[in-house]
Amino acid sequence: MENKSSTELITLGTAAGPAIRGRENGMASAVVVDNQFYMVDFGLGCVRSAHEAGLRGKDFKAGFITHLHSDHVAEFPAFLMWNWGAPVEGFAHPISIHGPGQDANHPLGTKLSGTRGLVDHTLEAFSYDLNIRVTDEARPVMSDLINPVEIALPQTSAAEPFLVYEDDHVKVTAVLVDHPPVHPAFGFRFDTADGSITFSGDTAESAALAKLADDTDILVHEAVNLEFFASRGFDAAFLNHQQQSHTTPEGAGRVATASGAKRLILSHLAGVATPAEWAAGAASTYAGPIDVATSGQRFSLVADTTYATI
């Protein structure tokens, strides 16, 4: 895996879902640090996009799931299968998958899967294939390598960032963001020796996210074009969800301004607009550099906090 700086963000997919309204892959990003990489979400198309970016499972360290909507986890099983074992330069070492636990607010919460259930049911559903490949291709037992971690919710203020993961390369903190009715839903921040990258996940405009992103080098923030949905006669319940659970480009700009983010990258683009239209909304409330992300785009984070897109 070739890497042009110590820390790099790759926007593997940038489209909201689960609808296909263009050519962009579904939501997934990679943070590459010292030739190891971390995944944030596993949306439609992430397996091929990661491979085309030069990412191989042998360098995969950990995965982070912002929330359990299907457009953020649809290719999680495939990512494991296509990046496992020596025949595909895949992982043969322990990995951890960090994400939400069960939804305590849902009437069926104890019967619906959290991150551990997602992992366990994936292993069960593909048990035939997994067993065959262990015995026939000398691959390691996948269940021995995967550690699902359901992120414990903070006992104090939900608005305060809290630690979810740390190793020799990164420290990952999180906050609860506002994505009703989904709970929990997280924003994540990666701090490395070169600086920081913060991901909004899916959220309405969030003061907690602004706190998480305080002075961040890169803020990757979702954006919704409400006019697109309103002009096409979408159901009132669907429109209400977009309004209550997502952020307009203007709102993303406000979060970037409030946090002092050095760069804003718009992603998880819901609805249709031109890049200029997406950027103009954010530019009305944020004076810093703005990118409208595309699938496979690379951003290098260098130690002097200047940036180069590759």
C-alpha positions as CSV (number, residue, x, y, z in Angstrom):
1,M,0.0,0.0,0.0
2,E,1.6,3.2,-1.1
3,N,1.1,6.2,1.0
4,K,2.3,9.8,0.4
5,S,2.1,11.1,3.9
6,S,1.9,9.7,7.4
7,T,-1.8,10.3,7.7
8,E,-4.3,10.2,4.8
9,L,-8.1,10.4,4.5
10,I,-9.7,8.5,1.6
11,T,-13.4,9.2,1.0
12,L,-14.2,5.7,-0.4
13,G,-17.9,6.5,-0.8
14,T,-19.8,9.7,-0.4
15,A,-23.5,9.1,-1.2
16,A,-26.3,8.9,1.2
17,G,-28.7,6.0,0.9
18,P,-30.2,3.5,0.6
19,A,-31.0,5.0,-2.7
20,I,-28.9,5.2,-5.8
21,R,-29.1,8.7,-7.4
22,G,-25.7,8.9,-9.1
23,R,-22.4,7.2,-9.6
24,E,-20.9,7.7,-6.1
25,N,-20.4,4.8,-3.8
26,G,-22.2,4.6,-0.4
27,M,-20.8,5.9,2.8
28,A,-17.3,4.7,3.8
29,S,-14.0,6.3,4.6
30,A,-10.5,5.1,5.4
31,V,-8.0,6.8,7.7
32,V,-4.5,5.6,6.8
33,V,-1.7,6.1,9.4
34,D,1.8,4.8,8.9
35,N,0.6,2.3,6.3
36,Q,-2.2,0.9,8.5
37,F,-5.8,1.8,7.9
38,Y,-9.0,2.2,9.8
39,M,-12.5,2.1,8.3
40,V,-15.3,4.4,9.2
41,D,-18.6,2.8,7.9
42,F,-19.0,0.1,5.3
43,G,-21.5,1.4,2.7
44,L,-22.4,0.2,-0.8
45,G,-19.3,-0.1,-3.0
46,C,-16.7,0.2,-0.2
47,V,-15.1,-3.2,-1.0
48,R,-14.1,-2.4,-4.5
49,S,-13.3,1.2,-3.6
50,A,-10.9,0.2,-0.9
51,H,-9.2,-2.3,-3.2
52,E,-8.8,0.3,-5.9
53,A,-7.3,2.7,-3.3
54,G,-4.6,0.1,-2.6
55,L,-5.9,-0.9,0.8
56,R,-5.4,-4.5,1.7
57,G,-6.7,-6.4,4.7
58,K,-3.2,-7.3,5.9
59,D,-3.0,-3.6,6.8
60,F,-6.5,-3.3,8.3
61,K,-6.4,-2.4,12.0
62,A,-10.0,-1.5,13.2
63,G,-13.4,-0.5,12.0
64,F,-15.8,2.1,13.3
65,I,-19.5,2.2,12.7
66,T,-21.3,5.5,13.2
67,H,-24.8,3.9,13.4
68,L,-26.6,0.9,12.1
69,H,-28.6,2.3,9.2
70,S,-28.1,-0.1,6.2
71,D,-26.4,2.5,4.0
72,H,-23.5,2.5,6.6
73,V,-23.1,-1.2,7.1
74,A,-24.5,-2.9,3.9
75,E,-21.1,-4.1,2.7
76,F,-19.6,-5.0,6.1
77,P,-19.9,-8.7,5.5
78,A,-18.4,-8.4,2.1
79,F,-15.5,-6.3,3.4
80,L,-14.6,-9.1,5.8
81,M,-14.8,-11.8,3.2
82,W,-12.8,-10.0,0.5
83,N,-10.1,-8.9,3.0
84,W,-9.4,-12.0,5.0
85,G,-6.5,-14.4,4.8
86,A,-3.3,-14.7,2.9
87,P,-4.8,-15.6,-0.6
88,V,-6.1,-12.1,-0.9
89,E,-3.5,-10.3,1.2
90,G,-6.1,-10.2,3.9
91,F,-6.0,-9.9,7.6
92,A,-4.7,-12.8,9.6
93,H,-4.3,-10.8,12.8
94,P,-6.9,-9.7,15.4
95,I,-9.1,-6.8,14.4
96,S,-11.7,-4.9,16.3
97,I,-15.1,-3.5,15.1
98,H,-16.4,-0.6,17.2
99,G,-20.0,0.6,17.0
100,P,-23.4,1.1,18.6
101,G,-24.9,-1.4,21.0
102,Q,-28.6,-2.2,21.0
103,D,-31.1,0.7,21.0
104,A,-32.5,0.9,24.6
105,N,-35.1,3.4,23.4
106,H,-36.7,1.1,20.8
107,P,-39.6,-1.0,21.9
108,L,-37.9,-4.1,20.4
109,G,-34.4,-3.0,21.4
110,T,-33.4,-6.2,23.1
111,K,-34.4,-8.2,20.1
112,L,-32.6,-6.0,17.5
113,S,-28.9,-6.4,16.8
114,G,-26.2,-4.0,17.8
115,T,-22.7,-4.2,16.5
116,R,-22.0,-7.5,18.3
117,G,-25.1,-9.0,16.7
118,L,-24.1,-7.6,13.3
119,V,-20.7,-9.5,13.6
120,D,-22.2,-12.6,15.1
121,H,-25.0,-13.0,12.5
122,T,-22.5,-12.3,9.7
123,L,-20.3,-15.2,10.9
124,E,-23.4,-17.4,11.2
125,A,-24.8,-16.5,7.8
126,F,-21.5,-17.2,6.0
127,S,-20.5,-20.2,8.2
128,Y,-20.5,-22.6,5.3
129,D,-18.2,-20.4,3.2
130,L,-16.0,-19.6,6.2
131,N,-15.5,-23.2,7.2
132,I,-14.8,-24.3,3.6
133,R,-12.1,-21.7,3.2
134,V,-10.4,-22.5,6.5
135,T,-10.1,-26.2,5.5
136,D,-9.6,-25.8,1.8
137,E,-7.5,-22.7,1.6
138,A,-5.7,-22.7,4.9
139,R,-7.2,-19.4,6.0
140,P,-7.3,-18.5,9.7
141,V,-10.6,-19.0,11.6
142,M,-12.3,-15.6,11.2
143,S,-14.2,-15.7,14.4
144,D,-10.9,-16.0,16.3
145,L,-9.8,-12.7,14.8
146,I,-12.8,-10.3,15.1
147,N,-13.5,-8.5,18.4
148,P,-16.8,-6.6,18.2
149,V,-16.9,-3.8,20.7
150,E,-20.2,-2.1,21.5
151,I,-19.4,1.4,22.5
152,A,-20.4,2.1,26.1
153,L,-22.4,5.3,26.4
154,P,-21.0,8.1,28.6
155,Q,-22.4,8.2,32.1
156,T,-21.9,12.0,32.3
157,S,-22.8,14.6,29.7
158,A,-23.7,13.1,26.3
159,A,-22.2,16.3,24.8
160,E,-18.6,15.6,26.1
161,P,-16.2,13.7,23.8
162,F,-15.2,10.3,25.3
163,L,-12.4,7.8,24.4
164,V,-13.4,4.7,22.4
165,Y,-10.1,3.4,21.0
166,E,-6.4,4.0,21.2
167,D,-3.2,2.4,19.8
168,D,0.3,3.5,18.8
169,H,-1.0,5.3,15.8
170,V,-4.4,6.9,16.6
171,K,-6.6,8.0,19.4
172,V,-10.3,7.8,18.6
173,T,-12.9,9.8,20.6
174,A,-16.6,10.1,20.0
175,V,-19.8,12.0,20.9
176,L,-23.4,11.1,20.6
177,V,-25.0,13.0,17.6
178,D,-28.6,13.7,16.8
179,H,-30.0,11.3,14.3
180,P,-33.5,10.5,15.4
181,P,-35.0,8.0,15.7
182,V,-31.7,6.1,15.5
183,H,-29.9,5.7,18.8
184,P,-27.1,5.6,19.5
185,A,-25.4,7.4,16.6
186,F,-21.9,8.6,16.9
187,G,-19.5,11.1,15.5
188,F,-15.8,10.1,15.6
189,R,-12.5,12.0,15.8
190,F,-9.2,10.5,14.9
191,D,-6.1,12.2,16.4
192,T,-2.7,11.3,15.0
193,A,0.8,12.7,15.2
194,D,0.0,14.7,12.1
195,G,-3.3,16.2,13.3
196,S,-6.9,15.3,13.4
197,I,-9.8,14.2,11.2
198,T,-13.4,14.3,12.5
199,F,-16.4,12.5,11.0
200,S,-19.9,13.8,11.7
201,G,-21.7,10.5,10.9
202,D,-25.4,11.1,10.2
203,T,-26.7,14.0,12.3
204,A,-28.8,17.1,12.6
205,E,-26.8,20.2,13.3
206,S,-25.0,19.3,16.5
207,A,-23.3,21.3,19.2
208,A,-21.8,18.1,20.6
209,L,-20.2,17.5,17.2
210,A,-18.8,21.0,17.2
211,K,-17.2,20.3,20.5
212,L,-15.7,17.0,19.3
213,A,-14.3,18.8,16.2
214,D,-12.7,21.6,18.2
215,D,-9.8,22.9,16.2
216,T,-9.8,19.8,14.0
217,D,-7.7,19.8,10.8
218,I,-10.4,18.2,8.7
219,L,-14.2,18.0,9.4
220,V,-16.0,15.5,7.2
221,H,-19.7,16.5,7.5
222,E,-22.9,15.1,6.0
223,A,-25.2,17.4,3.9
224,V,-28.7,17.1,2.7
225,N,-30.4,19.1,-0.1
226,L,-33.9,19.5,1.3
227,E,-35.2,21.3,-1.8
228,F,-34.5,18.3,-3.9
229,F,-36.8,16.1,-1.9
230,A,-39.4,18.8,-1.4
231,S,-39.6,19.5,-5.1
232,R,-40.2,15.8,-6.0
233,G,-43.2,15.0,-3.8
234,F,-41.6,12.8,-1.3
235,D,-43.9,11.6,1.6
236,A,-44.2,14.0,4.5
237,A,-42.7,11.5,6.9
238,F,-39.7,11.1,4.7
239,L,-39.3,14.9,4.4
240,N,-39.6,15.3,8.2
241,H,-36.8,12.7,8.7
242,Q,-34.5,14.6,6.4
243,Q,-35.3,17.9,8.2
244,Q,-35.0,16.5,11.8
245,S,-32.1,14.0,11.3
246,H,-29.7,15.6,8.8
247,T,-27.9,18.9,8.2
248,T,-28.0,21.3,5.3
249,P,-24.8,22.6,3.8
250,E,-25.4,25.8,5.6
251,G,-25.7,23.9,8.8
252,A,-22.5,22.0,8.1
253,G,-20.7,25.3,7.6
254,R,-22.0,26.6,10.9
255,V,-20.6,23.5,12.7
256,A,-17.3,24.0,10.9
257,T,-17.2,27.6,12.0
258,A,-18.2,26.9,15.6
259,S,-15.5,24.2,15.9
260,G,-12.8,26.2,14.2
261,A,-12.2,23.4,11.7
262,K,-9.4,24.2,9.3
263,R,-11.1,22.4,6.4
264,L,-14.6,21.2,5.7
265,I,-15.3,18.2,3.5
266,L,-19.0,17.6,2.6
267,S,-19.9,14.0,2.2
268,H,-22.9,11.7,2.7
269,L,-24.6,13.8,0.2
270,A,-28.4,13.3,0.3
271,G,-30.4,14.4,-2.7
272,V,-28.9,15.8,-5.9
273,A,-27.1,19.1,-6.4
274,T,-24.0,20.2,-8.3
275,P,-20.7,20.5,-6.5
276,A,-20.9,24.2,-6.8
277,E,-24.4,24.2,-5.2
278,W,-23.3,22.0,-2.3
279,A,-20.2,24.2,-1.7
280,A,-22.1,27.5,-2.0
281,G,-24.4,26.6,0.8
282,A,-21.6,25.8,3.2
283,A,-19.6,28.8,2.0
284,S,-22.4,31.1,3.2
285,T,-21.6,30.2,6.8
286,Y,-18.0,29.0,6.7
287,A,-15.0,31.0,5.4
288,G,-12.5,28.2,5.2
289,P,-11.6,25.8,2.4
290,I,-14.5,23.5,1.3
291,D,-14.4,20.2,-0.7
292,V,-17.4,18.3,-2.0
293,A,-16.1,14.8,-1.7
294,T,-16.2,12.2,-4.4
295,S,-15.5,8.4,-4.1
296,G,-11.8,7.6,-3.9
297,Q,-10.6,11.1,-3.2
298,R,-7.5,11.4,-1.1
299,F,-6.5,14.1,1.4
300,S,-3.1,14.1,2.9
301,L,-2.7,15.4,6.5
302,V,0.9,16.6,7.0
303,A,2.5,17.6,10.2
304,D,2.5,21.4,9.4
305,T,-1.3,21.3,9.0
306,T,-1.2,22.3,5.4
307,Y,-3.1,20.1,2.9
308,A,-2.7,18.6,-0.5
309,T,-5.4,16.7,-2.3
310,I,-4.0,13.9,-4.4
